[in-house]
Amino acid sequence: MKLLEGKTALITGAARGIGKAVALKFAFEGANIAFTDLTIDENGKALEKEIESMGVKVKGYTSDAANFDETHITVKEIMNEFGRIDILVNNAGITRDGLMLRMNEQQWDSVIQVNLKSAFNFIHAVTPVMMKQKGGSIINMSSVVGISGNAGQANYSASKAGLIGLTKSVAKEFGSRGIRANAIAPGFIITEMTASLQEKVRHEWEKMIPLRRGGTTEGVANVSLFLASDLSSYMTGQVISVCGGMNM
């Protein structure tokens, strides 16, 4: 039997990058997949087709994760379509980098809204469902910079540190209801975004990593699978770094 057979996973920001890798990994292990993005473009439609070929149910939803009301409407639509939500992966995120003295209010607010408030929105909408089901797994995608901070990323670091605090609070509030909450803190992961960096910049990053290489989206997806499945049934409130030792 596959690790997520019969379960339904909701993954935000899943049309590309880490979110896409998580969706594919979960589908391979038997989960039905509901995913969201600001728009379900050709990337989202391609993901739907790829997951359909695995023999599980899938649907992409256009949803602004930072919008409280829209998030709750989306969760109701997912429940109408799938009947249950066993796993929530809060993966939606953006960057608006800049040094503190040059960062404007809009850069700060937009990152906090998309990266942190979106997780609150979806947890707020999904936990009543999980309580009725008497169980569930919530996975928040944080970052190593949420642990260590990073110059030029005060907004991003703050949002990812906030996710860690949110994770631990949710774990304490809902543990008695069988709902687990954990966070993943990826380091330098090779995605479409990081692949476009200049070679010199990538090498500078790699020098800071004990394993001397960037990670893969599949590597993050593997840890997500562990936290989503019963393999981690006695784990909650934890932060797992997937960073090649970068945050030591």
C-alpha positions in Angstrom: 0.0 0.0 0.0 1.2 3.5 -0.8 2.0 5.9 2.0 -0.8 8.4 1.3 -3.4 6.0 -0.2 -6.9 7.4 0.2 -5.8 10.8 1.5 -6.4 14.2 0.0 -3.6 16.8 0.1 -4.1 20.6 -0.4 -0.9 22.3 -1.5 -0.7 26.1 -2.0 1.5 27.7 -4.7 2.0 24.3 -6.4 2.2 25.2 -10.1 6.0 25.1 -10.1 9.2 24.7 -8.0 9.0 23.0 -4.6 5.2 23.0 -4.5 5.0 21.1 -7.8 7.6 18.5 -6.6 5.5 18.0 -3.4 2.3 17.5 -5.4 3.9 15.0 -7.7 5.5 13.1 -4.8 2.2 12.9 -2.9 0.3 11.8 -6.0 2.9 9.1 -6.7 2.2 7.8 -3.1 -1.5 7.7 -3.8 -2.9 11.0 -2.5 -5.6 13.0 -4.3 -4.3 16.5 -5.0 -6.0 19.9 -4.7 -3.6 22.7 -5.4 -3.8 26.4 -5.6 -2.0 29.3 -7.4 -2.8 32.9 -8.3 -3.7 31.6 -11.7 -3.9 28.1 -13.1 -1.8 28.8 -16.3 -0.2 26.3 -18.6 2.1 25.2 -15.8 -0.9 24.4 -13.6 -2.8 22.6 -16.4 0.3 20.6 -17.3 0.6 19.6 -13.6 -3.0 18.5 -13.6 -2.5 16.2 -16.6 0.7 14.8 -15.2 -1.0 13.9 -11.9 -4.1 12.5 -13.7 -1.8 10.0 -15.4 -0.9 8.6 -12.0 -4.5 7.5 -11.5 -5.5 9.9 -8.7 -7.9 12.8 -8.5 -6.5 16.3 -9.1 -7.8 19.8 -9.5 -6.1 23.2 -9.6 -7.8 26.2 -8.0 -7.2 29.9 -8.8 -6.9 31.4 -5.4 -5.1 34.4 -3.7 -3.8 32.7 -0.6 -3.3 36.1 1.1 -7.0 36.8 0.9 -8.8 35.5 4.0 -12.3 35.3 2.5 -11.1 33.8 -0.8 -9.2 31.2 1.0 -12.2 30.0 2.9 -14.3 29.9 -0.3 -11.6 27.8 -2.0 -11.5 25.3 0.9 -15.3 24.9 0.7 -15.0 24.2 -3.0 -12.3 21.6 -2.4 -14.4 19.9 0.3 -17.3 19.8 -2.2 -15.1 18.2 -4.8 -12.9 15.9 -2.7 -14.9 15.4 0.5 -12.0 15.6 2.9 -8.6 17.3 3.4 -6.0 15.2 5.3 -2.8 17.2 4.5 -2.2 20.9 4.1 1.1 22.2 2.7 1.5 25.9 3.0 4.0 26.5 0.3 2.9 29.8 -1.4 5.6 32.4 -1.2 7.3 35.3 -2.8 10.5 37.4 -2.4 10.9 41.1 -2.6 14.5 41.5 -1.6 16.2 44.7 -0.6 18.4 46.2 2.1 16.4 47.4 5.1 17.0 51.1 4.6 15.9 50.8 0.9 13.0 48.5 1.5 9.6 50.2 1.1 6.4 49.4 2.9 4.9 47.6 -0.1 7.9 45.2 -0.3 7.5 44.4 3.4 3.7 44.1 3.4 3.4 41.9 0.2 5.9 39.3 1.5 4.3 39.1 4.9 0.8 38.8 3.3 1.8 36.0 0.9 4.3 34.1 2.9 2.8 34.3 6.5 -0.8 35.5 6.4 -1.6 32.9 3.7 -0.6 30.1 6.0 -2.8 31.6 8.8 -5.7 31.8 6.3 -5.5 28.2 5.1 -4.9 26.8 8.6 -7.9 28.8 9.8 -10.0 27.3 7.0 -8.8 23.7 7.1 -8.5 22.9 10.9 -12.3 22.7 11.4 -12.3 20.0 8.7 -9.4 18.1 10.2 -11.0 18.3 13.7 -14.1 16.6 12.3 -11.9 14.0 10.7 -10.0 13.6 14.1 -6.6 14.0 12.4 -4.5 15.7 9.8 -1.0 16.9 9.0 -0.1 20.6 8.4 3.3 21.3 6.8 4.6 24.9 6.6 7.4 25.7 4.2 9.8 28.0 6.1 13.4 28.6 5.2 16.9 28.5 6.8 16.8 32.3 6.7 13.8 32.1 9.0 16.3 30.5 11.5 19.4 32.5 10.9 18.2 35.7 9.1 19.8 37.1 6.0 21.0 40.6 4.9 18.8 42.0 2.2 15.9 39.7 3.2 14.4 41.2 6.3 10.9 40.8 5.0 11.4 37.3 3.8 13.3 36.2 6.9 10.6 37.6 9.2 7.9 35.9 7.3 9.7 32.5 7.4 10.5 33.0 11.1 6.8 33.8 11.7 5.9 30.5 10.1 8.0 28.6 12.6 6.2 30.4 15.5 2.9 29.7 13.9 3.8 26.0 13.4 4.7 25.5 17.1 1.5 27.4 18.3 -0.7 25.3 16.0 1.0 22.1 17.1 0.2 23.0 20.8 -3.4 24.1 20.1 -4.5 21.1 18.0 -2.3 18.2 19.1 -5.1 16.9 21.4 -7.3 16.7 18.3 -4.9 14.5 16.4 -3.7 17.3 14.1 0.1 17.6 13.7 2.0 20.7 12.5 5.6 20.8 11.4 7.8 23.1 9.3 10.5 22.5 6.7 13.3 24.9 6.4 14.9 24.5 2.9 18.3 26.1 2.2 19.6 26.8 -1.3 17.4 24.7 -3.5 17.8 24.5 -7.3 14.6 25.8 -8.9 13.8 27.9 -12.0 14.4 31.0 -9.9 17.8 30.0 -8.5 18.9 28.4 -11.8 18.8 31.8 -13.4 21.4 33.2 -11.0 24.8 34.0 -12.3 27.3 31.2 -11.9 29.5 33.3 -9.6 26.6 33.9 -7.3 25.7 30.2 -7.2 29.3 29.3 -6.3 29.3 31.8 -3.4 26.2 30.1 -2.0 27.8 26.7 -2.4 30.8 27.8 -0.4 28.5 28.3 2.6 27.1 24.8 2.4 29.0 21.9 4.0 27.8 19.5 1.2 29.0 22.0 -1.4 26.0 21.8 -3.6 22.4 23.1 -3.8 19.5 20.9 -2.9 16.7 19.6 -5.1 13.0 20.1 -5.0 12.6 16.3 -4.8 14.7 16.3 -1.7 12.3 18.8 -0.1 9.4 16.7 -1.4 10.8 13.6 0.3 10.8 15.3 3.7 7.3 16.6 3.0 6.1 13.0 2.3 7.6 11.9 5.6 5.8 14.6 7.6 2.5 14.0 5.7 2.5 10.3 6.2 2.1 8.1 9.3 5.9 7.6 9.3 6.0 10.8 11.4 2.9 10.1 13.5 4.7 11.1 16.7 6.2 14.3 15.4 4.7 17.7 15.8 5.9 21.2 16.4 9.3 20.4 14.7 11.4 22.2 12.2 13.4 20.1 9.8 16.2 21.8 7.8 16.8 20.6 4.3 19.9 22.7 3.7 23.0 20.5 3.3 24.2 21.7 6.7 24.0 25.4 5.9 22.4 26.4 9.2 24.9 24.7 11.5 
